[in-house]
Amino acid sequence: MASDKQGQRNKLNKKDIVKVGLRIPLMQTAMNYERMQADGWTLAMAPALKKIYGDDEEGLANALTANLQFMNTNNYAAPVLMGLLLSLEENGEERSTIDGLRIALFGPLAGIGDAITWFTILPIVAGITASFAKEGSFLGPLIFFLVFLSLFFARIPLAQLGYSAGTKAISKIRENSSIVSHAASVLGCTVIGGLIATYVQIKVVSKIPVTATHSISIQKDFFDNIFPNVLPLGYTFLLYWLLKKKNANPVVLIILTFVLAILLSWLGVL
Protein backbone atom coordinates (compact mmCIF):
# COMPACT_ATOMS: atom_id res chain seq x y z
CA MET A 1 0.00 0.00 0.00
CA ALA A 2 1.07 3.59 -0.53
CA SER A 3 1.10 4.31 3.16
CA ASP A 4 3.73 1.63 3.60
CA LYS A 5 6.23 3.50 1.43
CA GLN A 6 8.72 5.77 3.06
CA GLY A 7 7.69 9.42 2.93
CA GLN A 8 4.13 8.74 1.69
CA ARG A 9 2.32 8.36 4.97
CA ASN A 10 -0.25 10.87 6.14
CA LYS A 11 1.23 13.99 7.71
CA LEU A 12 0.28 15.55 11.03
CA ASN A 13 -0.76 19.20 11.21
CA LYS A 14 -0.45 21.75 14.00
CA LYS A 15 -3.83 20.79 15.46
CA ASP A 16 -2.72 17.15 15.72
CA ILE A 17 0.41 18.15 17.63
CA VAL A 18 -1.68 20.30 20.00
CA LYS A 19 -3.91 17.28 20.63
CA VAL A 20 -0.83 15.17 21.36
CA GLY A 21 0.39 17.70 23.92
CA LEU A 22 -3.00 17.81 25.65
CA ARG A 23 -3.22 14.01 25.77
CA ILE A 24 0.16 13.61 27.51
CA PRO A 25 -1.41 13.39 31.04
CA LEU A 26 -3.05 10.15 29.87
CA MET A 27 0.40 8.61 30.43
CA GLN A 28 -0.43 8.43 34.12
CA THR A 29 -3.46 6.21 33.48
CA ALA A 30 -3.26 2.41 33.63
CA MET A 31 0.07 2.43 35.51
CA ASN A 32 1.31 -1.10 36.21
CA TYR A 33 4.49 -2.81 37.35
CA GLU A 34 4.95 -4.70 34.10
CA ARG A 35 5.04 -1.75 31.67
CA MET A 36 4.72 1.31 33.94
CA GLN A 37 3.39 4.17 31.71
CA ALA A 38 3.33 2.22 28.43
CA ASP A 39 -0.45 1.75 28.23
CA GLY A 40 -1.18 5.43 28.87
CA TRP A 41 1.68 6.45 26.56
CA THR A 42 0.17 4.42 23.72
CA LEU A 43 -3.30 5.80 24.46
CA ALA A 44 -1.93 9.35 24.16
CA MET A 45 -0.25 8.58 20.83
CA ALA A 46 -3.08 6.51 19.32
CA PRO A 47 -4.99 9.27 17.45
CA ALA A 48 -1.81 10.60 15.84
CA LEU A 49 -0.65 7.10 14.87
CA LYS A 50 -4.08 6.32 13.39
CA LYS A 51 -3.86 9.42 11.19
CA ILE A 52 -0.29 8.65 10.13
CA TYR A 53 -1.01 5.05 9.08
CA GLY A 54 -4.51 5.62 7.69
CA ASP A 55 -5.76 2.38 6.14
CA ASP A 56 -2.51 0.54 6.84
CA GLU A 57 -3.84 -1.63 9.67
CA GLU A 58 -0.73 -3.81 9.86
CA GLY A 59 1.57 -0.80 10.16
CA LEU A 60 -0.66 0.73 12.84
CA ALA A 61 -0.74 -2.54 14.76
CA ASN A 62 3.07 -2.77 14.69
CA ALA A 63 3.42 0.84 15.87
CA LEU A 64 0.94 0.39 18.73
CA THR A 65 2.56 -2.89 19.80
CA ALA A 66 6.01 -1.28 19.83
CA ASN A 67 4.80 1.60 21.99
CA LEU A 68 3.24 -0.82 24.48
CA GLN A 69 6.73 -1.80 25.63
CA PHE A 70 8.12 -0.52 28.95
CA MET A 71 7.95 3.26 29.36
CA ASN A 72 8.70 5.38 32.41
CA THR A 73 9.58 9.04 31.96
CA ASN A 74 8.72 12.50 33.26
CA ASN A 75 5.23 13.64 32.33
CA TYR A 76 6.37 17.18 31.46
CA ALA A 77 9.38 16.12 29.35
CA ALA A 78 7.51 13.34 27.54
CA PRO A 79 6.04 15.64 24.81
CA VAL A 80 9.52 16.21 23.36
CA LEU A 81 10.08 12.48 22.93
CA MET A 82 6.54 11.84 21.70
CA GLY A 83 6.79 14.58 19.06
CA LEU A 84 10.16 13.26 17.92
CA LEU A 85 8.91 9.70 17.55
CA LEU A 86 5.78 10.76 15.67
CA SER A 87 7.88 12.66 13.15
CA LEU A 88 9.94 9.52 12.58
CA GLU A 89 6.79 7.41 12.26
CA GLU A 90 5.27 9.60 9.55
CA ASN A 91 8.54 9.65 7.61
CA GLY A 92 8.72 5.87 7.50
CA GLU A 93 11.89 5.34 9.54
CA GLU A 94 12.98 1.83 10.45
CA ARG A 95 11.13 0.34 13.42
CA SER A 96 14.45 -0.56 15.08
CA THR A 97 15.59 3.08 14.88
CA ILE A 98 12.34 4.44 16.34
CA ASP A 99 12.25 1.87 19.15
CA GLY A 100 15.94 2.34 19.89
CA LEU A 101 15.54 6.10 20.29
CA ARG A 102 12.47 5.67 22.49
CA ILE A 103 14.27 3.26 24.80
CA ALA A 104 17.44 5.35 24.87
CA LEU A 105 15.84 8.73 25.53
CA PHE A 106 13.03 8.11 28.02
CA GLY A 107 15.49 7.60 30.91
CA PRO A 108 17.60 10.74 30.38
CA LEU A 109 14.46 12.81 29.74
CA ALA A 110 12.99 11.51 33.00
CA GLY A 111 16.07 12.71 34.88
CA ILE A 112 16.03 16.14 33.22
CA GLY A 113 12.28 16.59 33.61
CA ASP A 114 12.24 15.52 37.26
CA ALA A 115 15.14 17.85 38.09
CA ILE A 116 13.47 20.86 36.43
CA THR A 117 9.85 20.34 37.50
CA TRP A 118 9.57 18.28 40.69
CA PHE A 119 12.92 19.26 42.26
CA THR A 120 13.25 22.90 41.13
CA ILE A 121 10.24 24.81 39.79
CA LEU A 122 7.43 23.35 41.90
CA PRO A 123 9.28 23.23 45.26
CA ILE A 124 10.47 26.84 44.86
CA VAL A 125 7.04 28.09 43.79
CA ALA A 126 5.38 26.09 46.58
CA GLY A 127 7.72 27.60 49.17
CA ILE A 128 7.08 31.15 47.99
CA THR A 129 3.31 30.77 47.61
CA ALA A 130 3.04 28.96 50.96
CA SER A 131 4.43 32.06 52.65
CA PHE A 132 1.73 34.15 50.93
CA ALA A 133 -0.95 31.69 52.03
CA LYS A 134 0.40 31.71 55.59
CA GLU A 135 -0.13 35.45 55.68
CA GLY A 136 -3.70 34.98 54.53
CA SER A 137 -3.17 36.25 50.98
CA PHE A 138 -5.18 34.68 48.17
CA LEU A 139 -2.15 35.20 45.89
CA GLY A 140 -0.53 32.07 47.35
CA PRO A 141 -2.88 29.41 45.95
CA LEU A 142 -3.62 31.54 42.87
CA ILE A 143 0.03 31.87 41.81
CA PHE A 144 0.70 28.18 42.45
CA PHE A 145 -2.35 27.23 40.38
CA LEU A 146 -1.26 29.50 37.51
CA VAL A 147 2.26 28.04 37.51
CA PHE A 148 0.88 24.51 37.55
CA LEU A 149 -1.51 25.44 34.72
CA SER A 150 1.40 26.92 32.75
CA LEU A 151 3.34 23.69 33.11
CA PHE A 152 0.32 21.78 31.86
CA PHE A 153 -0.02 23.84 28.67
CA ALA A 154 3.77 23.94 28.18
CA ARG A 155 3.38 20.38 26.90
CA ILE A 156 2.01 21.76 23.61
CA PRO A 157 5.11 23.77 22.51
CA LEU A 158 7.34 20.98 23.83
CA ALA A 159 5.54 18.46 21.62
CA GLN A 160 5.94 20.84 18.68
CA LEU A 161 9.65 21.22 19.52
CA GLY A 162 10.17 17.46 19.48
CA TYR A 163 8.20 17.07 16.26
CA SER A 164 10.14 19.86 14.50
CA ALA A 165 13.49 18.54 15.73
CA GLY A 166 12.63 15.07 14.47
CA THR A 167 11.59 16.39 11.05
CA LYS A 168 14.84 18.33 10.67
CA ALA A 169 16.92 15.35 11.80
CA ILE A 170 15.31 12.80 9.44
CA SER A 171 18.04 12.97 6.79
CA LYS A 172 20.84 12.66 9.35
CA ILE A 173 19.14 9.75 11.09
CA ARG A 174 18.52 8.02 7.76
CA GLU A 175 22.16 8.43 6.66
CA ASN A 176 23.45 7.05 9.97
CA SER A 177 20.62 4.69 10.91
CA SER A 178 22.91 1.80 11.89
CA ILE A 179 25.07 4.07 14.05
CA VAL A 180 22.00 5.69 15.63
CA SER A 181 20.43 2.30 16.36
CA HIS A 182 23.62 0.94 17.89
CA ALA A 183 24.21 4.06 20.00
CA ALA A 184 20.60 4.07 21.14
CA SER A 185 20.82 0.39 22.11
CA VAL A 186 24.02 0.97 24.11
CA LEU A 187 22.51 3.98 25.89
CA GLY A 188 19.29 2.05 26.52
CA CYS A 189 21.19 -0.83 28.10
CA THR A 190 23.13 1.65 30.24
CA VAL A 191 19.91 3.25 31.46
CA ILE A 192 18.38 -0.14 32.27
CA GLY A 193 21.53 -1.10 34.17
CA GLY A 194 21.25 2.08 36.22
CA LEU A 195 17.59 1.36 36.92
CA ILE A 196 18.47 -2.10 38.24
CA ALA A 197 20.97 -0.71 40.75
CA THR A 198 18.57 2.09 41.77
CA TYR A 199 15.20 0.37 42.02
CA VAL A 200 15.96 -3.29 42.78
CA GLN A 201 16.93 -3.58 46.43
CA ILE A 202 17.86 -6.96 47.95
CA LYS A 203 19.77 -6.96 51.22
CA VAL A 204 20.55 -9.94 53.43
CA VAL A 205 20.14 -9.17 57.14
CA SER A 206 21.21 -12.63 58.34
CA LYS A 207 24.54 -12.92 60.13
CA ILE A 208 26.91 -15.87 60.50
CA PRO A 209 28.00 -16.43 64.14
CA VAL A 210 31.76 -16.85 64.44
CA THR A 211 32.16 -16.81 68.20
CA ALA A 212 29.78 -16.36 71.07
CA THR A 213 30.22 -12.56 70.89
CA HIS A 214 31.08 -11.98 67.24
CA SER A 215 29.27 -12.57 63.96
CA ILE A 216 29.84 -11.74 60.29
CA SER A 217 27.32 -9.75 58.33
CA ILE A 218 26.67 -11.51 55.02
CA GLN A 219 25.53 -8.28 53.38
CA LYS A 220 28.15 -5.87 54.71
CA ASP A 221 31.22 -8.11 54.93
CA PHE A 222 30.59 -10.24 51.83
CA PHE A 223 28.21 -8.78 49.25
CA ASP A 224 28.92 -5.05 49.78
CA ASN A 225 32.70 -5.49 49.87
CA ILE A 226 33.19 -8.25 47.31
CA PHE A 227 30.12 -8.37 45.04
CA PRO A 228 28.17 -5.10 45.46
CA ASN A 229 24.66 -5.20 43.94
CA VAL A 230 25.15 -8.78 42.75
CA LEU A 231 21.84 -9.90 44.30
CA PRO A 232 19.68 -7.28 42.51
CA LEU A 233 21.53 -8.00 39.27
CA GLY A 234 21.21 -11.76 39.65
CA TYR A 235 17.50 -11.62 40.49
CA THR A 236 16.84 -9.27 37.56
CA PHE A 237 18.60 -11.62 35.14
CA LEU A 238 16.69 -14.56 36.61
CA LEU A 239 13.37 -12.84 35.90
CA TYR A 240 14.59 -11.86 32.43
CA TRP A 241 15.54 -15.48 31.72
CA LEU A 242 12.15 -16.71 32.91
CA LEU A 243 10.38 -14.13 30.71
CA LYS A 244 12.55 -14.63 27.62
CA LYS A 245 13.30 -18.34 27.66
CA LYS A 246 10.43 -19.85 29.63
CA ASN A 247 7.67 -17.44 28.55
CA ALA A 248 6.68 -16.91 32.17
CA ASN A 249 3.67 -14.73 32.94
CA PRO A 250 4.87 -11.30 34.19
CA VAL A 251 1.99 -11.06 36.68
CA VAL A 252 2.95 -14.44 38.14
CA LEU A 253 6.55 -13.27 38.52
CA ILE A 254 5.41 -10.07 40.27
CA ILE A 255 3.27 -12.07 42.71
CA LEU A 256 6.15 -14.53 43.25
CA THR A 257 8.47 -11.60 44.04
CA PHE A 258 6.01 -10.26 46.64
CA VAL A 259 5.61 -13.72 48.21
CA LEU A 260 9.39 -14.30 48.37
CA ALA A 261 9.99 -10.84 49.85
CA ILE A 262 7.38 -11.33 52.57
CA LEU A 263 8.43 -14.92 53.34
CA LEU A 264 12.19 -14.23 53.49
CA SER A 265 11.62 -11.08 55.56
CA TRP A 266 9.48 -13.07 57.99
CA LEU A 267 12.21 -15.72 58.25
CA GLY A 268 14.77 -12.99 58.96
CA VAL A 269 16.83 -13.62 55.83
CA LEU A 270 16.15 -10.31 54.08
MARPAZA-669335 format. One record per residue (C-alpha): residue in three letters; x, y, z. Coordinates in steps of 0.05 Angstrom, whole numbers, padded with zeros to 5 digits, always signed. Example, Ala and Ser with C-alpha at 12.3 -4.5 7.8 and 13.67 -1.06 7.14 Angstrom:
2
ALA+00246-00090+00156;SER+00273-00021+00143;
% end
This chain:
270
MET+00000+00000+00000;ALA+00021+00072-00011;SER+00022+00086+00063;ASP+00075+00033+00072;LYS+00125+00070+00029;GLN+00174+00115+00061;GLY+00154+00188+00059;GLN+00083+00175+00034;ARG+00046+00167+00099;ASN-00005+00217+00123;LYS+00025+00280+00154;LEU+00006+00311+00221;ASN-00015+00384+00224;LYS-00009+00435+00280;LYS-00077+00416+00309;ASP-00054+00343+00314;ILE+00008+00363+00353;VAL-00034+00406+00400;LYS-00078+00346+00413;VAL-00017+00303+00427;GLY+00008+00354+00478;LEU-00060+00356+00513;ARG-00064+00280+00515;ILE+00003+00272+00550;PRO-00028+00268+00621;LEU-00061+00203+00597;MET+00008+00172+00609;GLN-00009+00169+00682;THR-00069+00124+00670;ALA-00065+00048+00673;MET+00001+00049+00710;ASN+00026-00022+00724;TYR+00090-00056+00747;GLU+00099-00094+00682;ARG+00101-00035+00633;MET+00094+00026+00679;GLN+00068+00083+00634;ALA+00067+00044+00569;ASP-00009+00035+00565;GLY-00024+00109+00577;TRP+00034+00129+00531;THR+00003+00088+00474;LEU-00066+00116+00489;ALA-00039+00187+00483;MET-00005+00172+00417;ALA-00062+00130+00386;PRO-00100+00185+00349;ALA-00036+00212+00317;LEU-00013+00142+00297;LYS-00082+00126+00268;LYS-00077+00188+00224;ILE-00006+00173+00203;TYR-00020+00101+00182;GLY-00090+00112+00154;ASP-00115+00048+00123;ASP-00050+00011+00137;GLU-00077-00033+00193;GLU-00015-00076+00197;GLY+00031-00016+00203;LEU-00013+00015+00257;ALA-00015-00051+00295;ASN+00061-00055+00294;ALA+00068+00017+00317;LEU+00019+00008+00375;THR+00051-00058+00396;ALA+00120-00026+00397;ASN+00096+00032+00440;LEU+00065-00016+00490;GLN+00135-00036+00513;PHE+00162-00010+00579;MET+00159+00065+00587;ASN+00174+00108+00648;THR+00192+00181+00639;ASN+00174+00250+00665;ASN+00105+00273+00647;TYR+00127+00344+00629;ALA+00188+00322+00587;ALA+00150+00267+00551;PRO+00121+00313+00496;VAL+00190+00324+00467;LEU+00202+00250+00459;MET+00131+00237+00434;GLY+00136+00292+00381;LEU+00203+00265+00358;LEU+00178+00194+00351;LEU+00116+00215+00313;SER+00158+00253+00263;LEU+00199+00190+00252;GLU+00136+00148+00245;GLU+00105+00192+00191;ASN+00171+00193+00152;GLY+00174+00117+00150;GLU+00238+00107+00191;GLU+00260+00037+00209;ARG+00223+00007+00268;SER+00289-00011+00302;THR+00312+00062+00298;ILE+00247+00089+00327;ASP+00245+00037+00383;GLY+00319+00047+00398;LEU+00311+00122+00406;ARG+00249+00113+00450;ILE+00285+00065+00496;ALA+00349+00107+00497;LEU+00317+00175+00511;PHE+00261+00162+00560;GLY+00310+00152+00618;PRO+00352+00215+00608;LEU+00289+00256+00595;ALA+00260+00230+00660;GLY+00321+00254+00698;ILE+00321+00323+00664;GLY+00246+00332+00672;ASP+00245+00310+00745;ALA+00303+00357+00762;ILE+00269+00417+00729;THR+00197+00407+00750;TRP+00191+00366+00814;PHE+00258+00385+00845;THR+00265+00458+00823;ILE+00205+00496+00796;LEU+00149+00467+00838;PRO+00186+00465+00905;ILE+00209+00537+00897;VAL+00141+00562+00876;ALA+00108+00522+00932;GLY+00154+00552+00983;ILE+00142+00623+00960;THR+00066+00615+00952;ALA+00061+00579+01019;SER+00089+00641+01053;PHE+00035+00683+01019;ALA-00019+00634+01041;LYS+00008+00634+01112;GLU-00003+00709+01114;GLY-00074+00700+01091;SER-00063+00725+01020;PHE-00104+00694+00963;LEU-00043+00704+00918;GLY-00011+00641+00947;PRO-00058+00588+00919;LEU-00072+00631+00857;ILE+00001+00637+00836;PHE+00014+00564+00849;PHE-00047+00545+00808;LEU-00025+00590+00750;VAL+00045+00561+00750;PHE+00018+00490+00751;LEU-00030+00509+00694;SER+00028+00538+00655;LEU+00067+00474+00662;PHE+00006+00436+00637;PHE+00000+00477+00573;ALA+00075+00479+00564;ARG+00068+00408+00538;ILE+00040+00435+00472;PRO+00102+00475+00450;LEU+00147+00420+00477;ALA+00111+00369+00432;GLN+00119+00417+00374;LEU+00193+00424+00390;GLY+00203+00349+00390;TYR+00164+00341+00325;SER+00203+00397+00290;ALA+00270+00371+00315;GLY+00253+00301+00289;THR+00232+00328+00221;LYS+00297+00367+00213;ALA+00338+00307+00236;ILE+00306+00256+00189;SER+00361+00259+00136;LYS+00417+00253+00187;ILE+00383+00195+00222;ARG+00370+00160+00155;GLU+00443+00169+00133;ASN+00469+00141+00199;SER+00412+00094+00218;SER+00458+00036+00238;ILE+00501+00081+00281;VAL+00440+00114+00313;SER+00409+00046+00327;HIS+00472+00019+00358;ALA+00484+00081+00400;ALA+00412+00081+00423;SER+00416+00008+00442;VAL+00480+00019+00482;LEU+00450+00080+00518;GLY+00386+00041+00530;CYS+00424-00017+00562;THR+00463+00033+00605;VAL+00398+00065+00629;ILE+00368-00003+00645;GLY+00431-00022+00683;GLY+00425+00042+00724;LEU+00352+00027+00738;ILE+00369-00042+00765;ALA+00419-00014+00815;THR+00371+00042+00835;TYR+00304+00007+00840;VAL+00319-00066+00856;GLN+00339-00072+00929;ILE+00357-00139+00959;LYS+00395-00139+01024;VAL+00411-00199+01069;VAL+00403-00183+01143;SER+00424-00253+01167;LYS+00491-00258+01203;ILE+00538-00317+01210;PRO+00560-00329+01283;VAL+00635-00337+01289;THR+00643-00336+01364;ALA+00596-00327+01421;THR+00604-00251+01418;HIS+00622-00240+01345;SER+00585-00251+01279;ILE+00597-00235+01206;SER+00546-00195+01167;ILE+00533-00230+01100;GLN+00511-00166+01068;LYS+00563-00117+01094;ASP+00624-00162+01099;PHE+00612-00205+01037;PHE+00564-00176+00985;ASP+00578-00101+00996;ASN+00654-00110+00997;ILE+00664-00165+00946;PHE+00602-00167+00901;PRO+00563-00102+00909;ASN+00493-00104+00879;VAL+00503-00176+00855;LEU+00437-00198+00886;PRO+00394-00146+00850;LEU+00431-00160+00785;GLY+00424-00235+00793;TYR+00350-00232+00810;THR+00337-00185+00751;PHE+00372-00232+00703;LEU+00334-00291+00732;LEU+00267-00257+00718;TYR+00292-00237+00649;TRP+00311-00310+00634;LEU+00243-00334+00658;LEU+00208-00283+00614;LYS+00251-00293+00552;LYS+00266-00367+00553;LYS+00209-00397+00593;ASN+00153-00349+00571;ALA+00134-00338+00643;ASN+00073-00295+00659;PRO+00097-00226+00684;VAL+00040-00221+00734;VAL+00059-00289+00763;LEU+00131-00265+00770;ILE+00108-00201+00805;ILE+00065-00241+00854;LEU+00123-00291+00865;THR+00169-00232+00881;PHE+00120-00205+00933;VAL+00112-00274+00964;LEU+00188-00286+00967;ALA+00200-00217+00997;ILE+00148-00227+01051;LEU+00169-00298+01067;LEU+00244-00285+01070;SER+00232-00222+01111;TRP+00190-00261+01160;LEU+00244-00314+01165;GLY+00295-00260+01179;VAL+00337-00272+01117;LEU+00323-00206+01082;
% end
